[in-house]
């Protein structure tokens, strides 16, 4: 397939670009196989460099011979292009629509991108499962390769961590009893009290109360002698009961007597997408009164979803840290709300996850390797006009929850807000291959590791890493307990309002904070050096006095 066949009008002069909070720019608009580029005549600079994959929808309007394109992006940007000539405008719109929804993944930009920076570390090899799980698990756990050919569970990675006392045959039987083959595996081991967080999908008990002794054996093997565990089900009792009638269900207490089930309902992807659409509509309405704005914000239910996830994660963390009880988390498929809870619980409990590399490892382990379907969930964003299929801002909600914890504990995170924004942007459209495909098996089929560059290679390069470091960071080895009171949660203006409000004063303030912190660090270094010199002089003086005596 040649991209040139899809581009009927590759270049148009005299195009005017309109962006919020920016002056209008006139220049030459170029359409390439992967980008929409506008070069300014005045500055001879590229004022717009937009990936086609980042386009959510296009609206066309014509007045006389002029065409007006409103391009709505997955990162919530809205730009307008004034294009002279109706035919040129139609051709450009048609090209963008086709190029922004390519069905063949190997034709997308990550497979053509060549980095302009020095790749010091291969991000694809930065967090091997053996190293990560070996670092995070205890001596009673082992790495199993029962899923090496992805036949037990297509959405699991080839390597999973399970109790050492459980053999692969038991895992296979448990997988047959769980939806999609997602048998219970280790998510996090809390070394402070030898407890663990497990994740899985729902059991297939069905209306007849089917039982699987291998699954019971697997779960009980994760408990210490005489201890009980908690099963946190992210569905309501009614939803779980309906699932049971369709072949799913819950773990019956009679067969799992050492486990207590708690239902903590979290909305699934259908409701979440609608919530995001309403939130972004509210944020981009310039004519809202205060009452109307607050009403729209509340009606979106976005912060309610954030609160629900934070509350459930705090419950899981309390079971682990305060009660010394292990936790199994699952909903239905175990690929959405389950991952939100297990990963956010680790943010609360594990200080390593609040560092840059620790958070990258968490995303790799709990989202990418765990089989969150990024290709499905992030296919469209808030501006999409097509009928919803599998799209949902599941990962974005997790990132927002992390932001809420970051706001309450600004000195406990090594990374800053822009790092979280970066992850959101690249999960929807990117020149890197990290967030492509739905699971590890899909990524191996298209050879992502050899054909594309990892986002972690870019972020961890020294010149870029500096821009994502939090100048207020002071390592905190304790557990952080975020407040979930409504007064403690806030709209993430740095993400949802960044194209609508001028943040130059806030940016300038942060630059001053960085300057002060660097200056303070230099002064501390000088003080330490002077103190050592003074101690050396005092030591020499004492030695001289001894010789005189």
NUDORO-232155 format. One record per residue (C-alpha): x, y, z. Coordinates in steps of 0.2 Angstrom, whole numbers, plus 2048, in hexadecimal, padded with zeros to 3 digits. Example, Ala and Ser with C-alpha at 12.3 -4.5 7.8 and 13.67 -1.06 7.14 Angstrom:
<nodes>
83E7EA827 8447FB824 
</nodes>
This chain:
<nodes>
800800800 8078117FB 803820805 80482B7F6 7F48237F0 7EA8297FF 7F183B7FD 7E88447EF 7EE8557F4 7FF8547FD 8018677FF 7F7877800 7FD889801 7F489780B 7ED88C818 7E9895829 7EB88C839 7E0890848 7E488985A 7DE88E86B 7E889B874 7F489D864 7F48AA856 7EE8A5845 7FC89E83A 7FC89E827 80789281E 809882813 7FF873818 807862814 800851815 80C842816 809830819 80983282C 808845830 7FF85582D 80C86382D 80987682B 819880828 81889382C 81D89F81E 8228AC82B 82D8A2836 831894829 82D888837 82287983A 813880844 809870843 81085E843 801853846 801840845 7F283983B 7F082C848 7ED83A855 7DE84084B 7CD83C853 7C1844847 7C085183A 7B185D836 7B0866825 7A7876821 7A7880811 7A489380E 7A58977FB 7B68917F5 7BD890807 7BE87F810 7BF87E823 7C586F82C 7C486D83F 7D085F844 7CC858855 7DB84E85D 7DC83F869 7E684A875 7D6856875 7DE86486A 7D286C85E 7DA87584F 7D287D840 7D987E82F 7D388B822 7D7883811 7D588D801 7CB8827F4 7BD8767F7 7C58687EE 7D686A7F7 7CC86A808 7C285A803 7D28517FD 7DC85580D 7CD850819 7CB84080F 7DE83C811 7DE840823 7CF835827 7D782681E 7E8828824 7E282A836 7D981A836 7E580D82E 7E07FB831 7F27F482E 7FD7F883D 80D7F6834 80880582A 807810839 81581D83D 81E81384B 82480783D 82C815833 832820841 845822843 84A82B853 85483B853 85B838864 86882C86A 86181C870 86B81987F 86080C887 85580087D 844803885 83D7F287F 84A7EA88A 8497F6899 83D7EB8A3 83E7D98A0 8317CF8A9 83E7C38B2 8477D28B9 8387DC8BE 82F7CE8C6 83E7C78CE 8417D88D6 82F7D98DC 82A7C88E1 82F7BD8F0 8377AC8F2 8267A38F1 8237A88DF 8297A38CF 8297A88BC 81E79C8B2 81F79B89F 80F79189D 80979E891 81879F886 80E79B877 7FF7A587D 7F379787C 7EE79788E 7EA7A988E 7EC7B487E 7EC7C4888 7F97BF895 80C7C1892 8177B288F 81E7B38A1 8137B58B0 8177B48C3 80D7A78CD 80F79D8DE 81F7928DE 8147838E4 8087848D5 80D77A8C5 80977F8B4 7FC7728B2 7F277A8C0 7F478B8B7 7ED7848A7 7DE77D8B0 7DB78D8B9 7DD7978A9 7CF78C8A1 7C47928B0 7C77A48AE 7C07B08A0 7CD7B1892 7D97A689B 7DE7B38A7 7E27A88B7 7E87B18C7 7FA7B88C5 8057C38D0 8037D58CE 80D7DC8DD 8167D48EC 8167DF8FC 8267D9904 8227E3914 8167D691A 8177C890C 8067CC905 8027CD8F2 7F67D58E5 7F07C98D8 7E57CC8C8 7DB7C18BD 7CA7C18B4 7BA7BB8BA 7B77A88BE 7AC79F8B2 7A17978BF 79179A8B5 77F7978BA 7837858C0 79178A8CC 79F7828C3 7AE77F8CD 7C177D8CA 7CC7768D8 7DC77B8CE 7D678D8CF 7D278C8E2 7E37848E5 7EC7928DB 7E479F8E5 7E67978F6 7F97958F2 7FB7A88F3 7F57A9905 8007A7914 7FB799921 7EC79E92B 7E97AE920 7DA7B4916 7D97BE906 7CE7CA8FE 7C67C98ED 7C27DB8E6 7B67D98D8 7B57E98CE 7A37E58C9 7937E88D3 78A7D98DA 77C7DB8CD 7897DB8BE 7927CC8C6 7817C38C7 77D7C78B5 78E7C18B0 78B7B18B9 77B7AE8AF 7867B089F 7937A48A4 79E7AF8AF 79C7B28C2 7A67B38D2 7B07A88DE 7A379F8E9 7A77A18FB 7A478E8FE 7B278A8F2 7BD7998F7 7BB79990A 7CB7A290D 7C67B1902 7BA7BF906 7B27C78F7 7AF7DA8F6 7A67E38E8 7AD7F48E3 7A47F98D3 7AE8038C6 7A68088B6 7AC7FF8A6 7B1805896 7A080A88E 79C81689C 7AE81D89D 7AE82288A 79E82C88C 7A583489C 7B583A893 7AB841884 7A084B890 7AF85189A 7B885788B 7A8860884 7A7869894 7B986E894 7B8875882 7A887F884 7AE891885 79D898889 79988F899 7938988A8 79A8938B9 78A8898BD 78A8818AC 79C87C8AD 79B8748BE 78B86B8B9 7938648A9 7A285F8B3 7988568BF 78D84E8B2 79C8478A9 79F83C8B9 7B283C8B5 7B78408C6 7AB8338CD 7B48268C3 7C582C8C9 7BE82B8DB 7B88198D9 7C88138D3 7D281C8E0 7C68158EE 7C88038E8 7DB8058E6 7DC80C8F8 7D17FD8FE 7DD7F18F6 7EC7FA8FD 7E47FA90F 7E17E790E 7F37E5909 7FC7F1915 7F07F3924 7E87E1925 7F67D791D 7EA7CE912 7EE7C98FF 7E27D08F2 7DB7C98E2 7D47D68D6 7C97D38C7 7BA7D98BE 7B47D08AE 7C27CF8A2 7CF7D58AD 7D77E18A1 7D07F28A6 7C97F68B7 7D47E88BE 7E47F08B8 7DF8018BE 7DD7FB8D0 7ED7F08D0 7F87FD8C9 7F180B8D3 7F38018E3 8057FF8DF 8078128DE 8008138EF 80B8058F7 81B8058ED 8268148ED 83080D8DE 82080F8D3 8218218D7 8328238CE 8348258BB 83B8148B8 82F80C8C5 8208148BD 82680F8AB 8287FD8B2 8177FD8B9 80F8038A9 8197F58A0 8147E88AC 8027EC8B1 7FC7F38A1 8067EE892 80C7DC897 7FB7D98A0 7F27DB890 7E87EB891 7E17ED87F 7E97FE87B 7E57FC868 7D37FA86C 7D080687B 7DB814873 7D5813861 7CA823864 7C9830870 7BC83D876 7B9845865 7B583585B 7A5836851 7A582384D 79B817857 7A4810867 7AB7FF865 7B87FB872 7BF80D876 7C0813888 7CC81E891 7D181089E 7E381489E 7E082789E 7D58258AE 7E381C8B6 7EF82A8B1 7E38368B8 7E282D8C9 7F582D8CA 7F48408C7 7E88428D6 7F48388E1 8038438DA 7F98538DE 7F784D8F0 8098478F2 8138538E7 82384F8EF 82183C8EE 82283A8DB 83283B8D1 82983F8C1 81F84E8BD 80E8528B6 8158538A4 81B8418A5 80983B8A8 80284689A 81083E88E 80A82D892 7F883288F 7FD83987E 80782A878 7FA81E87D 7EF825870 7FB82A862 80D828862 81D826857 822819863 81C807863 81A805876 807807877 8037FE866 7F87EE866 7EE7E5873 7FA7D987C 80B7D187B 8067C486F 8007D1862 8107DB864 81A7CC860 8107C8851 8157D9849 8277D9851 8257E985A 8357E8863 8407E7854 8357F2848 831801854 83980C861 83480B873 82D81A87C 83881688B 847818880 84282A87D 83C82E88F 84C827897 85883088C 86183D897 85B84D88E 84984888E 8498408A0 84D8518A8 83D8588A1 83284C8AA 83A84C8BB 8318548CA 83C8628D2 83385F8E3 83784D8E4 83D8468F5 83D8338F6 82F82C901 83181A905 82081990E 80E816908 804825902 7F2825906 7E98318FA 7D8839900 7C98348F5 7BE8428FC 7B684C8EF 7BF85C8F5 7CF8538F2 7CC84F8E0 7CE85B8D2 7CC85D8BF 7DD85A8B7 7DE86B8AF 7F08678A9 7E985A89D 7D785E89A 7D8871899 7EA873892 7E4879881 7D7884888 7E088E895 7F1897895 7FD88F8A1 80C89A89E 80C8A18B0 80B8908B7 81988A8AC 8248998B1 8218958C3 8268838C1 8368898B8 83A8948C7 8378858D3 84387B8C9 8508898C9 84E88B8DC 8508788DF 85F8788D4 8678878DD 86387F8EE 86B86F8E8 87B8798E3 87B8828F4 87A8718FD 88886A8F3 8938798F7 88E878909 89386690A 8A386A901 8A787890D 8A386D91C 8AF860916 8BD86D914 8B9873925 8BA86292D 8CB85F924 8D286F92A 8CD86B93C 8D485A93A 8E5861934 8E586E942 8E286094F 8F0856947 8FC865948 8F886895B 8FC85695E 90D857956 911867960 90D85F970 
</nodes>
